[in-house]
Amino acid sequence: MRIKTSAAKRSQESENFYTAFGKLDGRHPWMEQVPEGFVAYRVRRLNTGKVAYFNFVLAKEMGLIDSQHPHEMTEELENKLVETFSIQIINEYDEINKRRIPPESILPNKFMATRYLQLQHSNKQGKTSGDGRGIWNGTIQHRGLTWDVSSRGTGVTCLAPGAVEANRPLKTGDTAFGYGCGLAEIDELLGAAILAEIMHLQGINTERVLCIIDLGRGYGIGVRAAPNLIRPAHLFLYLKQERHAELKAATNYFIQRQVLNKKWHIKSKLGTVASYEEMTELVCDAFANFTAKLDIDYVFAWLDWDGDNVLADAGIIDYGSVRQFGIRHDKYRYDDVERFSTNLNEQRMKARLIVQVFIQMTDYLKTEKKKPLKAFANHPVALKFDKLFIKYREERLLFRMGFNQIQRENITKAKTDTFQNFENIFNYFERAKVSGTQVKVADGVNHPALFNMRNILGTLPQYFLQSKDSLKGQMPETEFFKAIMSTFGKAKDAKMGQKQKIAILKFQTYYKELVTLAAGKGRPENILKGISTRAQILNSEKRITGNALIEIVEAVLNEKKRGLSHDQIQKIVDRFIHDHMDLPEAPISRHHKHKAGVPAVRPDLYSKLLTIVDGHRDDI
């Protein structure tokens, strides 16, 4: 239930707690620094909607609400959120048809829909593409950090693929053309709220969902926030169009934001060739690290060279096609009607291409002559990406295995072939596929993985810890094979061959050697308990896969039809996030540890949702 307060206190709360939301009035520094980089729209308040989810933790980090604000929705806070975020653009269709809109509902400032490159558009230079159903609310500054805030589901813009295909202005809500209605479905918004915060807690750079406004009829408005919501595609369109002045302005804006937010340290003067070269080095490092995490964590994010579905500082944006797999489904491809997506294995190559385009862009800024992309394939920074990816991938796999930072450093400093030997065997199992060929799935195609390697990473240290022989012992090969067999395995796959028996023996041998290296000068048996505890948490069966998330949200919305309140929906999202707060090395802020404790979700419903999670633990 919403907490109601007296009129006097309501007035005081609005004045003291919620005035920061007034800064989100459409004004944004991009509009001044890159005047060609957006389409401006008048905006009106809808004066309707309910708050389905509000990220109290994020709002406190951004300074939007007081740090002592209870994690409960008050009537005043909900009113302020609806007033701020329940908005819609007055688009070209509305203007041409002179739609009657109450003057008092129109906001004083125009809001921007930004332009950026998108491969799905027929024009490959970004002349017609960008925010198709979203606008930027503005920026918030708090404790030296500037946050971007934008909303999706706020009406169809002229940059939407559907509007471009129709070659005429579209009415918001018109579904005659793909990607042309301008609205966002509530299920995708709730799914994004859960997954984005889990990605954040797993140490993966990402946009985060600040708020969801439920407009009814299955639609809503999703509000996202991040310290920098600029995508590579915001810059790349000016490279493709060979517009040097605009590219320089956009690049300077991007670098300046990173520096002011203390994310980057650029030694050279802003706007110089040297500053662009430093940027390229930093982007290379960030994308190598980011992509390595996606690879080890089985996170599919549909990277491509245009830099559309990714943040320019290497992070996740747009959760519509993002999936967290239970096991290594590296043959899965999303079917986007006109084309299939890249797969997990190809993300490394696509990230390298994005870095390569940044190199090309820097060269163009320097010479004002655009050279072919392939000319930079062997550029020192591109080659550096390859080495960094390998380095960060090793670090992430050791992290997933349960080794803490000191132990990981001990293994790396040893400079032996042990990790490489272990990784070769690990890859042999991890990349194995079930018998048969590629099959159709609900939203694409896949050739399922055969083994669940997360399971053995969680159970093997526990086995050694409980064994009287400790690290001198060996998990029986039949027990090992049973532990790694996924739910996709068929009868013929369940028969262990001689090659697999040998691989199981080698796996355990190299694993124990890694534990010995990790212990440094200490006894390896003494670190087993810590490794086991971390590994079990990091490889938990409560991992929410893409299909599980879809079914969870569907179940919640079905319960909503039967009377489930928005307060309970809030608590369900919070509970799933809370269950990931014990992740080792998670970026927990002081605001996560609020007095409310574990969100109180209806026990029968939460049990049902956990059953869904368990049923999809090996899924895509």
N, C-alpha and C positions, 0 to 999 in steps of 0.2 A: 504494500500500500504506500501511497505518497504521503509524506509527512506534512501536515498542515500547520501553519503558524498564524499568530495574530497579525492584524494589519500593521501595527507599529513595528513588530519584528521583521515582517515581510519587507517593509520599506527600508529598514536598516540593512537587511541582508542584501537587497538589490544594490544598495549604494556601496556597501563594503566588500561584498564577496564577488559580485557578478559584473562589475563595470568593465573588466578586461575584455569581455566578449564584444563590447562596443568598438574595439579596435579592428575587428574583422568586418570592415565596411567596404571591401572591394579594392581599396588602394593597395598597390604592391610595387616595390622598387623596379621590377622587371618592366613595368609600363613606361617608366621614365628612361631607363637605360637601354631598352630594346623596343622602341616604339613600333617597329614593324613586326614584332613577335607575337601579336595577339589580335583578336577581334573583340571589341568592346560591346557589351550588352547592357541595356537597362534591365533592372531586376525588380521583381515585385514580391512582397510577402504573401504567402499562401494563407496565413492565419488558420492553419489546420495542422493536424498531425499529433502523434504521441511519441515520446522518447522510448524507443525499444532497447537502446543500449547507450551507456555513457561510460567512457573510460576515465574513472576517477583518478587513477594513478597517473595517467598521461596528462590529464588536465592540471594536476598539481605540479608535475614536472615542468609544464609550460607556464605556470603561474596564472592560469585561468580561474582557479578557485583556490581558496585559502588552504594552506597545508594541513590545517586542523579540521577541515570540513569533513563531516561524517560521510562514509561511503553509502549514503542513502539519498534517494532522489526526493528533494523537497518540491513543493508546489511552485515556489518561486524559481528554483533552478530549472525545472521543466519548462516553465513559461519563457525563461530567458533563452533556453536552447531552441525552442520552437520559433521564437521571435528571430533568433540569429540565423538559424540554419534551414528553416522551412521556407525556402525561397525558390523562385523559378525565373528564368530569363524571359524577357519579352523579345522573341526572336523575329527573324525576317518575315515569317508567315504572319505573325501577330501584327507587325507593323504595316505590311501590305494590305491586310484585310481589316485594318483599323479596329482591332479587337478592343472592346470596351473594358477598360481596366480602371477600377477605382483609383483616382489620383493619390489618395492618402496611403495606398498600399505600395506605391512605387518608391524605392529607396533613392536617396539623393545622388549616390555615386554609381558609375557604371562598373561592372565586374568583367574580368577578362577571361576569354577562352584562348589558351595559348596555341601557337602553331608549332608543330614538330613533324618530323619525317615519319611515315608509316608505309611499310611495304604493301599492306592490303589495299592501298589506294592505287588507282591506275596511274596517277602522276607520281613518279618515283623521286621527285625532287622536293616534295613537301609543300607544293604550292596550294594544295587543297586540303591538307590533313592537319590534325591536331586534336584538341579536346572536343570530342563529338557530343558528349552529354554532361560535360562538367565545366565548372568555373572555379576561379581562385578567390577565396574569401579574403585573403590578406596575409599579414604576418603578425606574429606575437614575439616580443622580446622579453626574455626573463633570465636573469643571472648570467648575462653575457652571451646568451644563446638566442639566435633568431630562428623561429619555426615558421615554415610555410603551412598554410591551411587551405585545402581545396575541397570541393564537394562534387559528387557525381549523382546523376539522376535529377539534375536541375533544368532539364529541357534540351531539345535538340538544337545544335548549332549548325552553322553552314560548313563546319569542318568534319561533320559526321560522314562516314562512308555512304550511308543511305541517302543523305542530302546530295552528295556528289553524284551518286548513281542516278538519282531522280532528276538531277540538273534543274532543280527548283527548290524553293524553300519548303520545308516540311512542317506540319503541325505537330507539336509535342504530343506524344501518345499514339501517333500514326505508325502502325506496324507493317505497312505495305512494303517497306524496303528494309533489308537487313541492316542492323546497326543504325537505325534511323528513327527510333521512337523517342530517344532522349531521356528515357526513364531507367531506373535501376530496380531490379527485383529484390525484395526483402530477403529472400533466402541467400542470394550471393553476398549481400551485405553482412548478414549474421555469420556466414561462413568465413568471410574475410576478417571479421572482428576476432574470431577465435584463433584462426591460423596465423594472422599477423603478429599477435601478441606472443604466441608460442614460438614463432620464428625469432622474435626479439629476445625471448628468454634463452633461446638456444645460441645466442651470440651471432645471429645472422642479421646484417644490416637490412632494414626494411622500413617501408611506410608503416604507420600504425593507425588504427581506426579510433577516432576521437568520439564520434557520436553517430547514432543511427536514428533517423526520424521515420517512423512508420506512418505512411500516408493513407494506408488502407488499400484494399483491392490487390494486395500482393506487391505493392510498390513502396519504395522508400527513398530517402536521401542518405547517402553515406558520406561522412566527413572524415577525410584523411589528414594526417599531419606528419611532418618529418623536418629535420633541420635544413634539408635542401631537397625539394621535389623536382628539381630540374633533371631531365633525362638527357642522355647523349643526343637523342634525336632532336632536342631543342637547338642544339648547335649544328648537327650534321646537315640540316636542311640548307643552311647558308653555305656550307661547303659544297653541297651538290649544286646549288644555284650559282656558286662562285660570286658571292656577295661579300667581299672582303671586309668592308666597314661594319656591316651588320654582324658578321661572324666575330670580329674583334670585340665588338661591344658585348655580345652574348657570352663570349669566353671570359672576358674581363669580369663580367657580373658573376659568373660561376666561380671563378677563382677567388674573387673578393669575398663571397659568402663563405667559402670553405675556410679562408684565412681568418675572417672575423669571428667565425664560430670555433676557432682554434682546432679545427679538424686537420688542417694542413699548416706547415711552416714553409713559406716561400721566401727564399733569401733575396731573390731579384725583384726589381721594381715592377709593379703591376703594369702590364701592357707591353713589356719588352719581350723579345724573342726568348730570352733566358727564362722568363717567368713561364712561358708556354712550354718550354722544354722540361722545366721542373714539374709542371702540371702533368705532362705525359708520363713521367717517371712515377708520380704518385698514383695516377690512374692505373697504370700497369700493375703496380703492387696491389692496389685495392681489388682489381678484377681477378688477379691470380688467387688472392686469398678468398674472396667471395665465391668464385667458381669451384675452388677446391672443397669448400664447406658444402656447397650444393651437391657435389659429386659423392662425397663420403656419406652425407646425410640423406641421400636419395631424394633430393628436392628438385622437382621439375619446374622450371620457371620460363621456358620458351624463350631463351636468348636468341637474338639474331643481330646481324651486323648493323641494322638501322638504329639500334639503341632505343627502340620504342618501349619494350616491356621491362625496362630496368632503369634504376636511378644512375645518374652520371657519376656519383661517388661510389658506385657498385653496391646496389641494394635492390630488394624486391619492391616492385610497384605493380598494381593491377593484379589482384588475386583471382581473376576470372578463370585463368588457365593454369594457375599454380597448384601443384599437387605434392604432397609428402607421401612417398611410397613406403610400404612396410619392408620390402626387400628390393634388391636391385633390378627393377623392371626397366632395363635400359633399352628395350625395343618398343616401349610404349610411345605412340604418337597421337597427339590430339587432332581430331578432325574438325577443322574450322570451315567446313562447307567447301570453300574454293581451294583449299590447300591443307596439307598435313603439316604439323609442327615439326620442329627438330626433336631429337630424343636426348636422353640423359647423357649418352656418350658424346654427343655432338656439341654439348654446351661449352666444353673446353675450347673447341675450335671456334665457336661463335664468339666467345669472350675474347679470344685472341684477335679475331677480326675487328671487334669493337676497339680494342687497343690499337690495332693497325690503322683504323680510321682516325683515331686521335693523333697518331703519328703523321698521317697524311694531312690532317687539319693543321697541325703545328707547322708543317713544312709550307703549306699554303699561306698561313699567316706571315711566315718569314719571307717567302719569295713572291707572293701574289700570283703564282702560277700553280695550277692544280695538276699534279702528276697522277698517273694511274695507281690504284690501290695496290696492285701486285708489285709495284716498285718498292714497296716497304715491307715485303714479306720477310726479308732477312735483315731488317733494321735491328741494331743492337737492342733497342727497347722491346721489340717483338720477340727476339731470342731470349731476352731476360724474362719475359712472361713465362716461357716454357720452363725455365729453371725454377722460378718462383712458384709456379703451379705445383711442381713436383715436391718442393720443400713444404708448402702449406698443406698439401694433401697428406704427406707423411705425418705432419704435426696433428692434423685433424683425425686421422685414423688412430694414432696413439692416444689421443684424447678420448675417442669413442671406446677404446679398449680399457679405459679406466685409469690410465697413468696421469698423475698430476703434473704440473708444469716443471717442477724440479726433476721428476723422473723422466719426463720427455727430453729434457735437456741432457740428462745423463746418457740416454740412448743415442742422441744425436752426436754428442761430443765423443762418444766411443769410436766413431768412424769405422765401424765394421760392416760386413755384408749381411748381418743378421736381419735387419729390417727388410732389406730388399728380398732376401730369401723368404721371409715370412710373407711379405706382400705378394710375391709370385704365387705362393700356395693359396693365400687368401683369395686372390683374384680368380684362381682356378675354380674354386667353389662358388664364389660370389657371382661370377658371370655365366655359370652353367644354366642352361634352359631346359624346361620340361620337354619330353619327347613330342614330336609333332612340329607344326609350323605356326606362323602368325595367325592370330584369330581376331575377329571383331569384338570389341567391347562397347559399352554404352556410348562412349563419346570419342571413340577412335579405334586404334588397333594395338595389339600387344602380343609378344611371345613371352609368356610368364617365366620368371626366374624359378629355378628348381630349389635352391637352398636359402634358408634364413640364417645369415651369418651373424645378425645381431643377437640371435638367441644363444649361439655358442660363446660370443664375447661376454655375455652376461653370466652364463652358467659355468664356463671352464674355470675361472679363478675360484669360484665357490667350491667346485669339486676338489681342487687342489688344497684349498683351505680346510676342508672337512676330511680329506684323506689322511690316514695315519702315515702314509709315505710322503705326504706333502708334494713338493715339486719333483721328488724322485719317482713318484708314481706316474700312472698313465690312465687317462679315461679310456675304458674299453671302446674299441672301434665301433661296435654295434650301438652303444649308448651315444657316442659322438654323432654317428650317422643319423640316428633317430632324432637327435636334438636339432640338427640342421635341416632336416627334411621339411619343406614348406607344405602348406595346405594345397598347393597346386600340383604337387607330385602325383604321378599316376602309378599304377601297379608296377609297370615295367621299370619306372624310375626308382622304386623303393628297393631294388636289388643292388647291393653293394658289390662293386667290382674290385679286382685286384689293384687297379690304378688308384681307386679311391681309398683303399686301405693304406697304400703307401703314402698318399697325400695326407691322410689323417695323422699318421705317425710323424711325418715331417712338420705338419702344422703345430703339433704339441711340442716337438723338439725346439723349434724356432721360437715358439711362444715363451717357453721356459727360459730360453737364452735372453729374450727381451726383458723378462722380469729380473733376471740376474744383472743385466746392464743397468736397468732402472734403479736398482738398489744402490748403485755406486759402490762405496766401500762397506756398506752394511750387508746384513744377511737378507737374501731375497724373501725368505719366509716371513720376515717381519713386515713386509709391505703388502702382503697378499690380502689382508683384511681390507685395507683402504682401497686397493684396486678392485676387489670384489664388490664393495659397497657402491663405488662410483660406477662401475661397469653395469651393475644391475639397474641403477637409476637411468643411465644413459641409453640402455637398450631395453627399456621397459616394454612390456606387451600392451601398455596403455597408450602407445603411440597412435595418434589419430591420423589415419591415412585419408587420401582424397575421397574414396568411396564412403568411408565411415563418416566423414564430415558432411557429405551430401545427405546421408541417411539420418544423421543426428539432427540437422537443421529441419529436414522434412518432418521428423517425429515431433520436434518442438512446435513447428507451425501447425501441425495437426492438433496438438494439445491446445494451442492458442484458439483454434476454432471451437474447442470445447470449454473455453473459459480461462485458459492459462493467462495470467496477468503479465504485463510488461515487466513488473518487478521480478517475477519468477524467471522470465527470459533473461533479464539482467544477471540474476544470480546463477543461472546455468552457464552463461558465458564466463562469468567470473570464476565459477567453480573449476571449469576446464583449465582456465589460465592458472588458477591457484595450484592445481595438481602438477604443474610444471615448475613451480617456484623452488623445488628442491634440487633442480639440475645443477651439477657442479659448475662453478665459474659463471653462473648465470648473472646477467647485469641487473641485479635486484636493487631498486632504489629504496630509499627509506619510506617512500609512500606505498610500496607493496605491503609493508608490514603494518597494516592498519588494525585498529582495535576490534573491528568486526569479526576477525578470525576467518574460519572456513565459511564460505557462503552457504547459507542454509537452503538447500534445494530439496524439493519433495523427494523423499527416499525412494519411493516406487518408480518415479520418473527417472531419477539419476541412475538407478540400477538398470533400467531399461536401456538407457543411453550407453552405459558401460558395456552392456551385452552387445550392442551394435559395434562398439570399438573393438571388442574381442573377436567378433565374427569377421572383421575385415583387417586383422592385424598383419596379414601378409599381402594385402591388396595394393592396388594402384591408388 
